[in-house]
């Protein structure tokens, strides 16, 4: 029954949106703890990562069940295989948000990450990329997906700028070593979050067009004739 | 043509073995740099991670092409979807090996990670788990896959022991803060490598049995009748 299949695809899409919201909440909260240094909230973020992991397993199970039982073809098949992959990127973003929170949660406040100028810009850019990448995926919005991919340059530029800022601070002996190390780790986690949001956008493009990292895999579909 | 499909599955299996070897070489070399402190080798490991990323994209492309063009069913479908997922875990192990090498490559030797007693044991255990998990996957060896999953307890116990060692060293003021931080990062990367090797083993079990995190998804296959 096509209707049953469609309703399962809708459940899949809704569950991806739910996971996206959880990860977005976690990242937003983690970024906020960098200025609030609220250790209780930070510990809560670390603990809540389990819920995101659980959501990932749920979506993987949904995708595999759909693949095994419904033998989808064409766009449906691309959508389900892309979903199976993109949740891995969402889960990594969740991990990295938790890693940022962990630094705040388990570091003495005197060793807290330095409030580098580039960090708030990185936080803002990655949070936007994350939300947009999930929307691009669930709304089948190719234009938005391409915008997310372009936005990663901004995050990379901020990361380079954060490193330059930090080198200056360390040279001038203006911070404790622990703070400097924590700062660069936060910047690195944010930079990787940008990469994963870009991957989500790339999976959105694959689901819609069959193009994987610039290579069209749809032409390969003519191989069906070879069977 | 079934023969053509079989030969493509063989290419897939061989390419997974190749990727597994690259990641294993990288991890082995990264662990060695922890005692040799050979920064040239460490920099080479960091640079070589690109090759692993490339291999991942190649395997993903192969899997997606097979899914889209050959419409596999039953075990073949489980094998291909499991392959699509497990390369994500192999890539993360590659990343973490590169992260370990990066610490050696870009840290002043006086800040090098402390040679904690638990680290060589963790290195040995994770390297073994990695090789065994890939073998379990390509040889369809359920017994070996379950052994890998059990082995993760050893890695977790070593991680706990590394933390205890480090707390003692820091309390006795026997190390620089940078060294202590680098040590705990190395231990944490190794602990995560164990988790990813365990995931690879879980995908091996899914490919063979249709069981995903303890839930059988094969029963769902009866839903085909609903179509």
Contacts between the chains, C-beta under 8 A, distances in Angstrom:
chain1	res1	chain2	res2	distance
A	1	B	226	5.7
A	1	B	227	6.1
A	4	B	226	5.9
A	5	B	227	7.6
A	57	B	212	7.7
A	57	B	213	5.3
A	60	B	85	7.5
A	60	B	212	6.5
A	61	B	212	5.6
A	61	B	213	7.5
A	61	B	215	6.2
A	61	B	217	6.6
A	63	B	81	7.9
A	64	B	78	7.8
A	64	B	81	6.2
A	64	B	206	7.5
A	64	B	212	5.8
A	64	B	217	5.2
A	65	B	217	5.2
A	65	B	220	4.4
A	65	B	223	7.9
A	67	B	77	6.1
A	67	B	81	5.7
A	68	B	74	7.8
A	68	B	77	6.2
A	68	B	78	6.8
A	68	B	210	7.0
A	68	B	217	5.8
A	68	B	218	7.0
A	68	B	220	6.2
A	68	B	221	5.4
A	69	B	220	4.6
A	69	B	221	5.1
A	69	B	222	7.6
A	69	B	223	4.1
A	69	B	224	5.7
A	70	B	223	7.1
A	70	B	224	7.4
A	70	B	227	7.2
A	71	B	71	6.6
A	71	B	73	6.4
A	71	B	224	7.3
A	73	B	71	6.4
A	74	B	68	7.9
A	77	B	67	6.1
A	77	B	68	6.3
A	78	B	64	7.8
A	78	B	68	6.9
A	81	B	63	7.9
A	81	B	64	6.2
A	81	B	67	5.7
A	81	B	81	7.2
A	81	B	84	6.6
A	84	B	81	6.5
A	84	B	84	6.6
A	84	B	85	6.6
A	85	B	60	7.5
A	85	B	84	6.5
A	85	B	85	7.5
A	85	B	88	7.2
A	88	B	85	7.2
A	88	B	88	4.8
A	92	B	92	7.9
A	177	B	177	5.6
A	177	B	178	5.7
A	178	B	177	5.8
A	178	B	181	7.1
A	181	B	178	7.1
A	181	B	181	5.6
A	206	B	64	7.5
A	210	B	68	7.0
A	212	B	57	7.6
A	212	B	60	6.5
A	212	B	61	5.6
A	212	B	64	5.8
A	213	B	57	5.3
A	213	B	61	7.5
A	215	B	61	6.2
A	217	B	61	6.6
A	217	B	64	5.1
A	217	B	65	5.2
A	217	B	68	5.8
A	218	B	68	7.0
A	220	B	65	4.4
A	220	B	68	6.2
A	220	B	69	4.7
A	221	B	68	5.4
A	221	B	69	5.0
A	222	B	69	7.6
A	223	B	65	7.8
A	223	B	69	4.1
A	223	B	70	7.1
A	224	B	69	5.6
A	224	B	70	7.4
A	224	B	71	7.5
A	226	B	1	5.8
A	226	B	4	5.9
A	227	B	1	6.0
A	227	B	4	7.9
A	227	B	5	7.7
A	227	B	70	7.2
